[in-house]
Amino acid sequence: MEDLGIYVVQFDRAGYGESDPNPARTVKSEAFDIQELADKLHLGPKFYVIGISLGGYPIYSCLYYIPHRLLGAALVVPFVNLWWKSFPANLSQQALELMPVPDRWTCRVAHYTPWLLYWWMTQKWFPNFTGVTSPTDLDFIKHMSAPPNTCPEKVRQQGVHECLHREMIAGFGKWEFEHANINNPFPNNEGSVHIWQGYEDKWIPYQLNRHLSQKLPWIHYHEIPGVGHLLMNHATLCEAIFKALL
């Protein structure tokens, strides 16, 4: 970081860690939470944003609602709303079918009946999440000097419903925009937007983000072979993500 001359600000989104819960959380509110935080910390009129996995949808929110505040954006193995109408129906269906059945049902509950998500995620009669991981991710974890320490008890100290469940409801719910409605925030190449996708990712199928990048050709798409959902944990790739933005 010192060589690149940057510093990174990480924050707990609504309901995570010690951040206040927001039962009214939406995709739109995420962008303005980020903008308010940047202003409170005096980060300047413009800044870079990076989102990983489910944290990708706040970056799409920033690209749509506050593009004038951005210097650049990176979406790393980013979440995709399977119900965006601008996705071909067969592609969304294919992505759903690639998921294990319990995960598939959880996505559907979050989208169609969000008021049932808490019950669905806490009931014991049917499996609701498999946590399926690609062989490449498992092998990577096996050879790490220390496994990733996410401190789930601290991250979810306000209850899993206030953080993860509400985030799933916002992400899988109906958005006020779709990816096809996002305009290039850097028409004069004064910044850039990147998607980094692991080809072996079992949580975010590469077909979805590949299609999205083809529809939005101003997005720089990086599809990495032999890498799964833990793409950001690879030191060389992590460095490449930051350097590409700068």
Sequence and secondary structure as in RCSB ss.txt:
>XXXX:A:sequence
MEDLGIYVVQFDRAGYGESDPNPARTVKSEAFDIQELADKLHLGPKFYVIGISLGGYPIYSCLYYIPHRLLGAAL
VVPFVNLWWKSFPANLSQQALELMPVPDRWTCRVAHYTPWLLYWWMTQKWFPNFTGVTSPTDLDFIKHMSAPPNT
CPEKVRQQGVHECLHREMIAGFGKWEFEHANINNPFPNNEGSVHIWQGYEDKWIPYQLNRHLSQKLPWIHYHEIP
GVGHLLMNHATLCEAIFKALL
>XXXX:A:secstr
 TTTT        TTSTTS   TT  HHHHHHHHHHHHHHTT  S EEEEEEGGGHHHHHHHHHH GGGEEEEEE
ES    TT TTS HHHHHHHHHHS HHHHHHHHHHHH GGGHHHHHH SSS        HHHHHHHHTSSS    
 HHHHTTT TIIIIIHHHHHHHS  S  GGG   S TTSSS EEEEEETT SSS HHHHHHHHHHSTTEEEEEET
T  TTGGGSHHHHHHHHHHH 
